[in-house]
């Protein structure tokens, strides 16, 4: 069973990745949707873990960052699929 925390990180990564992919699509073009989606999700995951480390005094959990990146990658696949169906 997947922990609730990992599901929340996945959802947050999907949101960050979707936002990054949208910004990439609008300002750069469809070529960089996937890397920018994953990079924005990675950035959100690392920032959240640093926040937890400094404010909540918990340990830095790379598994949370990975779950966030997977969410960002999933959202990039949605972006790519939608762009592919529209013919870019």
Buried (B, 14 or more C-beta within 10 A) or exposed (E): EEEEEBEBBBEBBBBBBBBBBBBBBEEEEBEBBBEBBBBBBBBBBBEBBEEBEEEEEEEEBEEBBBBBBBBBBBBBBBBBEEBEEEEE
